[in-house]
């Protein structure tokens, strides 16, 4: 599941790969094949907003007690206001099932009434891949990379791809999760070496905006934006 699976990312929804091979080999002419390919081509652009959860109580021993701090709740309000101010028709909010992400989602969603929420374990925090260069202050057990890494890679493959061919209009989706998950997804989406994920730094409540074009090309509009927060409200813990 690991490694530079760039070809997978590019080909997963490549029209030619979606045409039935047996039928394709029986085609009598290029025009019919072109027509079939057009049926599978993506036509819409996906806008993906990756939100890091707000500041939380890091010292709590149990995950359920790692709730947002008062500052964290303020940050979530600011992020919600910022998203609402964009004037976009958001399709859905997908969020991690961890406490700090759920609480961040609840606050942000108040500013986006009517947008449905979906919880998933795939976006839970973890150790995606051993960082290169290594760091001295963060050395999880090796087994974490195998367990968390496979899951976070699955999240990338499940959520970051070009639009379905049936999608007619551009979509705007929000994913509220965690720093390690977002950093890894950004590296994979941009086809950068994923081992460099720890070189990226994300503030609490920050907005990262990825754009996936119909041809599968990905652009990074913003990374970890918190310019909408007053300086005294910004944190990274």
N, C-alpha and C positions, 0 to 999 in steps of 0.2 A: 504494500500500500504506500510505502514511503518513496522518497527520491524525487527526481525531477520528471514528473509525469506530464511534461509540457504537451506532448502529442495528444494525450487524453483530453486535456483542457481544450485544445483547439478543435479536436475532431468530434467530441461527444455529440454535438448537434450539427456537424457538417452535413449539408443536404445529401451529398453522395453516399455517406455512410448510412443514411436512413432509408435509402431506396432498397427494396427487397432485391437481393443479389440474383436470385433465380429469374425474377421478372425482368431485371435489368439486362441480363444476358440474352433474353428473348426479344428485346426491343428490336423493332424493324427499322427504326430511323432515329436520327439525332433529335428531331423536333419533338417526338413523343417523350424521349428521355428528358429533354430540356423542360417540357411541361411538367413532368413528374418531379423533377428537381425543384422547380419553382414552388410546387406545393409544399415542400419541406423547408423552404428558406424562411429564416426569421425576418420579420419586417419591423419589429419594434425595438426600442432601446430600453434596457433596464437600468434604473438608477438605484444604487444600493447605498444606504446610509448606515454605517457601522458606528454605533454609539457605545462608548465605554461607560460602565456603571459609575455612579457618583461615589464620593468618599464614604467609607464604611468603617465600622469598628474592627480593626485588624487583629486586636488582641483577644477577641472572644474565642474560646476553645472549640465551641460547636458551630458548625456552618449556619445553623438556623439563628444563632445569636449575632451573626456578623451583619447587623442591620446598618442602615445609613446613619451617619452622624448628622447633627443639625446643619452643618455646612453642606453635607452631601445632599440633603433634601433641598437646600437652596439651589445647589448646582443643577439638580434635576429639573427644578422649576424653570431655571434659566435656559436649559437645553430644550425643554418643551416649548417655551415661548419662542425660541429661535427657530425651531422646526415649523411651528405654526406660522411664523412670519414669512416663511418662504412661499406661502400661497400655493403649495402643491397638493394634489389629490393623492394622498398616500393610500396604497392598496392594503397594506397590512403591517403589523408589528410582530416580529418573531423575536422571542427573548429567551435567554438562558433560564434554566429552572433553579438557579442559585438565588438565595435570599436577597442579596444586594442588587441583583439584576431585576428581580421581580418588583422590588420596591421602587427602583428607578423607573421601571416601565409604568407602574401604577401612577406615578406623579406625571411623567411625560404624557401619558395617554389622556390625562384630563384636559390637556391643551389640544388634543386631536380627537374630538368626539366622533364616534361612529367608525373609527378605524379598528378592525378586529385584531385581537391579540392571540398569538399562538406560542405556547411554551414548548421548549425542546431541551433534552439532555445533551444533544450534540454540541451545543454552544457553551457548555460549562467550562470553567477555567481549567487549565492543565499545562503540562509540559509538552509542547508540540513536536519539537525535534531538538537534539543537542545543539546548542549554539556554537557557532564558529565565527570569531574567536571565542574561547570559553571565558566565563567570568568566575571570579573567586567567591563572590557573595551569594551565588545561587547554584546549588548542586543537588538537584533532586535525585532520588534513587533511580537507577537505570531502568527499572521496570516501569517507571512512570512514563518514560518516552514511548514505550511499546503500547501501553494501555491508552494513555491520553493522546498520543500521536496519531494512532489509527482513527480514533474518534474525531479529532479535530480535522484530520485530512478528509474524513467522511463528510464533515460539515461543509468543508470547502467544496467538495464535489457535488454535494446535494444542493447548495444554495448559490454558488457562483458559476453561472453559465449564461449563454445567450438566451434570449426569449424563445418561448415555444412558437412554432410557426403559426399557431392559431391566434396568438396574441396580436391584436390589431393596433393598440395604442401603447405609447410609452408607459412604463410602470415605475412607481416610486415606493420602495420598500425600506423599512427600518429594521435593523437587527441590533438588539441591545444585549451586549455580552461583556467580554473581558479583554484586557490588554493583550495577553499572550495570544488569544484566539484571533483578535483583529490584526495584530502584527504579522502573524503567520499567514493569514488569508491575503493580506496585501502583498506580501512577497510572492505567494503562489500565483495570485491573479496577474501580477505584473511580470511573471516569469523570471523573477530574480531568485538567486540561490536562497532557498528557504532557511538555511542555516544562519542567515544574517538577520533573522527576525528580531533578535534582542537589541539590535542597534537602533531600532525605532523607539521613540518615547511618546507616550500618550497621556494626556491629562485626564482627570476624572470628568465625566460628562462631555467629553470631546466628540466631535463629529468628523468622521472620515467618509468621504464620498467617492464611490467607485462608479464608473459608467461602463456598461457592457453593450457594445454596438451589435447590430444584427449580424455582422461578419465575424463576431467573436473577439474583436479587438477590445482591449480594456484600457481605460484612462483613469488616472487618479486625479480627481478635481481638488480635493482637500485631504490633508492628513492631520488628524488630531486637532482640529480647529476648536479653540476656546476663545477666539477674539471677541465673542459676544458676552463674555463674563468680565466683571470688574477684576483688576489684578488681585485684590484681596480675597477673591472667591476661588482662585485657581489652586488646585492641588494635584498630586500624582499618586498618592498612597491609597 
